[in-house]
Amino acid sequence: MAYRINTRLRDELVQYGGLDANKCFNCGNCTAACGLSERETIFPRRDIRSMQLGLEGRIEESLDPWLCYYCGDCSDTCPREAEPGELMMSMRRWLTARYDWTGISKLLYTNHIAEYAILVVLAALVMALFFVPGFGFPLLAEHPEAREHVMLQFFAPKHAVHYGDLIMAAVLSFFLATNVLRMWSKTMKSSGAGPGHYLGQLHELVIHAATQKRWAACDGERARFHWLRHVLLVTGYGTMLLLVVVFLTWFQIEDTAWHWTSIPGYYATLVLLGVTITMITDRMAKKDQIHKYSHPSDWLFLALLLGTSVTGILLHAFRLADLPMLTYCMYMLHLAIAVPMLLVEVPFGKWSHLAYRPMAMYLNKVKEAAARDRVGATSTAAAK
């Protein structure tokens, strides 16, 4: 297949965190060191070579960057210190921007001032909602008793918040689903896969989405630690998402009473806080290859997670202490951090990887199944 050469591709990838790809002289040592590289997926060497040649079309249709979990073995053993692991990471960010039809992902990754501005504007809009008549502080003014004791129903009525959550979930799902569809169209257009191949490998999508087990197959104890920490983070975030979007009627307590939903809430909060703090300390220490380099978007992601966790804990503490005004203000601040994080990170940023990675594992298996069937059909035809 012929590919158009983009002579500025290497410069473009630098904006996404890529380093000097010219250091690599394609010795193949990175591929040999990688425990996940296989016969049909010989990364990182092939993708780095495509980057050097400016073959953006070849990278776009490749699933290899998503099959890499950045254990760091390739970078540790690179004789030229070309940092192949970080080059693969930059390709994942670049691909995220290519899948996104809105152009927002590209803006977030390449223009950090614009990224901060978008978050600030979204936060301001969320806070403005609490000054709309019939909601927030205007509603609170109509109920003097809610200023004496915590009564969230007179500040943020559950039905209104619940409808808002459902609308937000629908919007996020739409953008993420359409971006994943673009990923499929770019990577599978020449695979020759049919409906049977997709259905036959569907279990791979479920398994990898739930466990990210491929990460656990990386060599070294630290790789397993990073995988386990990631799984905990996802369970914590998923639990909180379910509580807020699905079980809000029970989760948002109206007074200072204790409720059973506090148990999963405590779990999610402690996991988010603990994992985020360890990730921040690891990135500051830079002991592991995966933390040696940090893109500004990595730090912003962790800052938003930390802010969401801390404000959630303070909100709960103020509610239990029956401090109404502090509770209401912290509720507003909590949403002003959490909502922009969801709107930006889920379809366009770091959280979108939770969709792209398992989808890549699944599509790779579909490709392999289709290739096996083609070989089998060719062999049968030759035998005849």
C-alpha positions as CSV (number, residue, x, y, z in Angstrom):
1,M,0.0,0.0,0.0
2,A,1.3,3.5,-0.9
3,Y,1.5,6.1,1.9
4,R,1.8,9.8,1.6
5,I,4.9,11.1,3.3
6,N,4.5,13.8,6.0
7,T,8.0,15.4,6.3
8,R,6.9,17.3,9.5
9,L,5.6,14.2,11.3
10,R,8.6,14.0,13.7
11,D,8.1,17.7,14.6
12,E,4.4,17.1,15.1
13,L,5.0,14.2,17.5
14,V,7.4,16.4,19.6
15,Q,4.3,18.4,20.5
16,Y,2.8,15.2,21.8
17,G,5.8,14.4,24.0
18,G,7.9,12.6,21.4
19,L,11.7,12.9,21.7
20,D,14.4,12.9,18.9
21,A,13.4,9.9,16.7
22,N,16.6,10.4,14.7
23,K,18.6,8.8,17.5
24,C,17.1,5.5,16.6
25,F,19.1,3.6,14.0
26,N,16.7,0.6,13.8
27,C,18.9,-2.0,15.4
28,G,15.8,-3.8,16.6
29,N,17.1,-4.2,20.2
30,C,13.9,-2.6,21.5
31,T,11.7,-5.2,19.8
32,A,13.9,-8.1,21.0
33,A,13.7,-6.8,24.6
34,C,9.9,-6.3,24.6
35,G,8.1,-9.2,26.2
36,L,4.8,-8.2,24.4
37,S,6.2,-7.9,20.9
38,E,5.1,-10.8,18.7
39,R,5.6,-12.0,15.2
40,E,2.8,-9.9,13.7
41,T,3.2,-7.0,16.1
42,I,6.9,-6.1,16.0
43,F,6.9,-2.9,17.9
44,P,8.4,-0.5,18.8
45,R,10.9,-0.8,15.9
46,R,8.3,-0.7,13.0
47,D,6.4,2.2,14.3
48,I,9.5,4.3,15.1
49,R,10.7,3.6,11.5
50,S,7.3,4.8,10.2
51,M,7.7,7.9,12.3
52,Q,11.2,8.6,10.9
53,L,10.0,8.2,7.3
54,G,6.9,10.4,7.9
55,L,4.5,7.5,7.1
56,E,1.6,8.9,9.1
57,G,-0.9,6.7,7.3
58,R,0.9,3.6,8.4
59,I,0.9,4.7,12.0
60,E,-2.8,5.6,11.8
61,E,-3.8,2.1,10.7
62,S,-1.5,0.4,13.2
63,L,-2.7,-1.0,16.5
64,D,0.8,-1.5,17.8
65,P,1.1,1.7,19.9
66,W,-1.9,0.5,21.9
67,L,-0.4,-3.0,22.5
68,C,2.5,-1.4,24.3
69,Y,2.1,-0.8,28.1
70,Y,5.4,1.1,28.5
71,C,7.1,-1.3,30.9
72,G,10.3,0.5,29.9
73,D,12.5,-2.5,28.9
74,C,12.9,-1.1,25.4
75,S,14.2,2.2,26.7
76,D,16.4,0.6,29.3
77,T,18.2,-1.5,26.7
78,C,18.3,1.0,23.9
79,P,22.0,1.5,22.9
80,R,21.3,5.0,21.5
81,E,19.1,6.2,24.4
82,A,16.4,7.0,21.8
83,E,13.7,6.4,24.5
84,P,11.5,4.1,22.3
85,G,8.9,3.7,25.1
86,E,8.3,7.5,25.2
87,L,8.1,7.6,21.4
88,M,5.3,5.0,21.6
89,M,3.6,7.1,24.3
90,S,3.7,10.2,22.0
91,M,2.2,8.1,19.2
92,R,-0.7,7.1,21.5
93,R,-1.4,10.8,22.2
94,W,-1.1,11.6,18.5
95,L,-3.5,8.8,17.6
96,T,-6.0,10.0,20.2
97,A,-6.0,13.3,18.4
98,R,-6.4,11.6,15.0
99,Y,-9.4,9.5,16.1
100,D,-11.1,12.6,17.5
101,W,-13.2,14.2,14.8
102,T,-13.8,17.3,16.8
103,G,-10.2,18.4,17.0
104,I,-10.4,19.0,20.7
105,S,-7.9,16.2,21.6
106,K,-5.3,17.9,19.3
107,L,-6.0,21.2,21.0
108,L,-5.6,19.8,24.5
109,Y,-2.3,18.0,23.7
110,T,-0.7,20.7,21.7
111,N,-1.9,24.0,23.3
112,H,-1.8,23.8,27.1
113,I,-3.0,27.3,27.6
114,A,-6.2,26.4,25.6
115,E,-6.5,23.2,27.7
116,Y,-6.4,25.2,31.0
117,A,-8.8,27.8,29.5
118,I,-11.3,25.1,28.5
119,L,-11.3,23.6,32.0
120,V,-11.6,27.1,33.7
121,V,-14.6,28.0,31.4
122,L,-16.3,24.6,32.1
123,A,-15.7,25.1,35.8
124,A,-17.2,28.6,35.7
125,L,-20.3,27.3,33.9
126,V,-20.8,24.6,36.5
127,M,-20.5,27.1,39.3
128,A,-22.8,29.5,37.5
129,L,-25.5,26.8,37.6
130,F,-25.7,27.2,41.4
131,F,-26.9,30.8,40.9
132,V,-29.7,29.9,38.6
133,P,-33.2,30.5,40.1
134,G,-34.7,27.3,41.5
135,F,-31.3,25.7,42.2
136,G,-28.3,26.3,44.4
137,F,-28.1,29.5,46.4
138,P,-31.4,31.0,45.1
139,L,-33.2,27.9,46.2
140,L,-31.3,28.0,49.5
141,A,-32.6,31.5,50.1
142,E,-36.1,30.2,50.0
143,H,-35.5,27.7,52.8
144,P,-34.0,29.3,55.9
145,E,-33.9,26.0,57.7
146,A,-31.3,24.7,55.2
147,R,-29.0,27.4,56.4
148,E,-29.1,26.1,59.9
149,H,-28.6,22.4,59.1
150,V,-27.3,20.5,56.0
151,M,-30.2,19.9,53.7
152,L,-28.9,19.2,50.2
153,Q,-32.4,18.8,48.8
154,F,-32.7,22.6,49.2
155,F,-29.4,23.3,47.4
156,A,-28.9,20.6,44.8
157,P,-32.2,18.6,44.3
158,K,-31.4,15.0,43.4
159,H,-33.7,14.9,40.5
160,A,-32.0,17.9,38.8
161,V,-28.5,16.6,39.5
162,H,-29.5,13.1,38.3
163,Y,-30.9,14.5,35.0
164,G,-27.7,16.5,34.6
165,D,-25.6,13.4,35.2
166,L,-27.6,11.4,32.6
167,I,-27.2,14.1,30.0
168,M,-23.5,14.4,30.6
169,A,-23.1,10.6,30.4
170,A,-25.0,10.6,27.1
171,V,-22.8,13.4,25.7
172,L,-19.6,11.7,26.8
173,S,-20.7,8.3,25.4
174,F,-21.5,9.9,22.1
175,F,-18.1,11.5,21.6
176,L,-16.2,8.5,22.9
177,A,-18.2,6.0,20.8
178,T,-17.8,8.1,17.6
179,N,-14.1,8.4,18.2
180,V,-13.8,4.7,18.8
181,L,-15.7,4.1,15.5
182,R,-13.1,6.3,13.7
183,M,-10.4,4.2,15.3
184,W,-12.0,1.1,13.9
185,S,-12.4,2.6,10.4
186,K,-8.7,3.6,10.3
187,T,-7.2,0.4,11.6
188,M,-9.5,-2.3,10.0
189,K,-10.2,-1.0,6.5
190,S,-7.8,-3.5,4.9
191,S,-8.2,-6.4,7.4
192,G,-10.7,-8.4,5.4
193,A,-12.5,-9.3,8.6
194,G,-16.1,-10.3,8.5
195,P,-19.0,-10.4,11.0
196,G,-17.9,-13.9,12.2
197,H,-14.5,-12.7,13.1
198,Y,-15.8,-9.8,15.1
199,L,-18.3,-12.0,17.0
200,G,-15.8,-14.8,17.5
201,Q,-13.4,-12.5,19.3
202,L,-15.8,-10.4,21.2
203,H,-14.8,-11.9,24.5
204,E,-11.4,-10.4,24.1
205,L,-12.9,-6.9,24.3
206,V,-14.7,-7.8,27.5
207,I,-11.7,-9.4,29.1
208,H,-9.2,-6.6,28.4
209,A,-11.7,-3.9,29.3
210,A,-12.3,-5.5,32.7
211,T,-8.8,-6.6,33.5
212,Q,-6.1,-4.9,31.3
213,K,-4.4,-8.3,31.7
214,R,-1.9,-7.7,29.0
215,W,-0.2,-5.2,31.2
216,A,0.3,-7.9,33.8
217,A,2.2,-9.9,31.2
218,C,5.0,-7.3,31.1
219,D,8.3,-8.4,32.6
220,G,9.4,-7.2,36.0
221,E,7.7,-6.7,39.4
222,R,7.3,-3.0,38.9
223,A,5.2,-3.6,35.8
224,R,2.8,-5.8,37.8
225,F,2.7,-3.1,40.4
226,H,1.7,-0.5,37.8
227,W,-0.9,-2.9,36.4
228,L,-2.4,-3.5,39.8
229,R,-2.5,0.1,40.7
230,H,-4.2,0.9,37.4
231,V,-6.8,-1.7,38.0
232,L,-7.5,-0.3,41.4
233,L,-7.8,3.2,40.0
234,V,-10.3,2.0,37.4
235,T,-12.4,0.2,40.0
236,G,-12.4,3.3,42.2
237,Y,-13.4,5.6,39.3
238,G,-15.9,3.1,38.0
239,T,-17.5,2.7,41.4
240,M,-17.8,6.5,41.9
241,L,-19.2,6.9,38.4
242,L,-21.9,4.3,39.1
243,L,-22.8,5.9,42.4
244,V,-23.1,9.3,40.8
245,V,-24.8,8.4,37.5
246,V,-26.9,5.3,38.4
247,F,-27.4,5.3,42.2
248,L,-27.4,9.0,42.9
249,T,-30.9,8.7,44.5
250,W,-29.4,6.7,47.3
251,F,-25.8,8.1,47.3
252,Q,-26.6,11.8,47.7
253,I,-27.7,11.8,51.4
254,E,-30.1,14.6,52.3
255,D,-29.0,15.0,55.9
256,T,-26.1,14.0,58.2
257,A,-27.3,10.4,58.5
258,W,-25.1,7.4,57.6
259,H,-26.2,5.3,54.6
260,W,-24.9,2.0,53.1
261,T,-23.9,3.7,49.9
262,S,-21.1,5.4,52.0
263,I,-19.2,2.0,51.9
264,P,-18.6,2.0,48.2
265,G,-18.2,5.7,48.3
266,Y,-15.4,5.4,50.9
267,Y,-13.7,2.7,48.8
268,A,-13.8,4.8,45.7
269,T,-12.6,7.9,47.4
270,L,-9.7,6.2,49.2
271,V,-8.6,4.4,46.1
272,L,-8.7,7.5,44.0
273,L,-6.8,9.5,46.6
274,G,-4.2,6.8,47.4
275,V,-3.5,5.8,43.8
276,T,-3.2,9.5,42.7
277,I,-0.8,10.3,45.5
278,T,1.5,7.4,44.7
279,M,1.4,8.3,41.0
280,I,2.4,11.9,41.8
281,T,5.2,10.8,44.0
282,D,6.4,8.3,41.4
283,R,6.4,10.9,38.7
284,M,8.4,13.3,40.9
285,A,10.9,10.6,41.8
286,K,11.3,9.4,38.2
287,K,12.7,6.0,39.3
288,D,10.7,4.0,36.8
289,Q,11.1,4.4,33.0
290,I,7.4,5.1,32.6
291,H,7.7,8.1,34.9
292,K,11.0,9.5,33.5
293,Y,9.2,11.9,31.2
294,S,5.9,13.6,31.9
295,H,3.8,15.4,29.4
296,P,1.9,18.5,30.9
297,S,-1.4,16.6,30.2
298,D,-0.2,13.8,32.6
299,W,0.3,16.3,35.5
300,L,-3.0,18.0,34.8
301,F,-4.8,14.6,34.8
302,L,-3.4,13.8,38.2
303,A,-4.1,17.3,39.5
304,L,-7.8,16.9,38.5
305,L,-8.0,13.5,40.1
306,L,-6.4,14.8,43.3
307,G,-8.7,17.8,43.4
308,T,-11.8,15.6,42.9
309,S,-10.8,13.3,45.7
310,V,-9.8,15.9,48.2
311,T,-13.0,18.0,47.6
312,G,-15.1,14.9,47.9
313,I,-13.6,14.0,51.3
314,L,-14.0,17.6,52.6
315,L,-17.6,17.6,51.3
316,H,-18.4,14.4,53.2
317,A,-16.6,15.7,56.4
318,F,-18.5,19.0,56.3
319,R,-21.8,17.2,55.8
320,L,-21.2,14.9,58.8
321,A,-20.2,17.8,60.9
322,D,-23.5,19.5,59.9
323,L,-21.7,22.7,58.6
324,P,-24.3,23.8,55.9
325,M,-22.6,26.7,54.1
326,L,-19.2,24.9,54.0
327,T,-21.0,21.8,52.7
328,Y,-22.8,23.7,49.9
329,C,-19.7,25.6,48.8
330,M,-17.6,22.4,48.8
331,Y,-20.4,20.6,46.8
332,M,-20.2,23.4,44.2
333,L,-16.3,23.3,44.1
334,H,-16.3,19.5,43.9
335,L,-18.5,19.5,40.8
336,A,-16.5,22.4,39.3
337,I,-13.5,20.1,39.3
338,A,-15.1,16.7,38.6
339,V,-17.4,17.8,35.7
340,P,-14.7,19.5,33.6
341,M,-12.4,16.6,34.2
342,L,-15.0,14.1,32.9
343,L,-16.0,16.3,29.9
344,V,-12.4,16.7,28.9
345,E,-10.6,13.6,29.9
346,V,-13.1,10.9,29.1
347,P,-13.7,11.4,25.4
348,F,-10.6,13.5,24.5
349,G,-7.8,12.8,27.0
350,K,-6.3,10.3,29.3
351,W,-9.4,8.4,30.3
352,S,-10.2,7.7,26.6
353,H,-7.3,5.1,26.7
354,L,-9.6,2.9,28.7
355,A,-11.6,2.5,25.6
356,Y,-8.8,2.5,22.9
357,R,-6.6,-0.1,24.6
358,P,-9.1,-2.9,25.0
359,M,-10.5,-2.1,21.6
360,A,-7.0,-2.4,20.1
361,M,-6.6,-5.8,21.8
362,Y,-9.9,-6.9,20.4
363,L,-9.3,-5.6,16.9
364,N,-5.8,-7.2,16.8
365,K,-7.4,-10.6,17.6
366,V,-10.0,-10.0,14.9
367,K,-7.2,-9.3,12.4
368,E,-5.3,-12.4,13.4
369,A,-8.5,-14.5,13.0
370,A,-9.1,-13.1,9.6
371,A,-5.5,-13.7,8.6
372,R,-5.7,-17.3,9.7
373,D,-8.8,-17.9,7.7
374,R,-7.2,-16.3,4.6
375,V,-4.2,-18.6,4.9
376,G,-6.4,-21.6,5.4
377,A,-8.5,-20.7,2.4
378,T,-5.3,-20.2,0.3
379,S,-3.9,-23.6,1.4
380,T,-7.2,-25.3,0.6
381,A,-7.3,-23.8,-2.8
382,A,-3.7,-24.7,-3.5
383,A,-4.4,-28.3,-2.4
384,K,-7.2,-28.6,-4.9
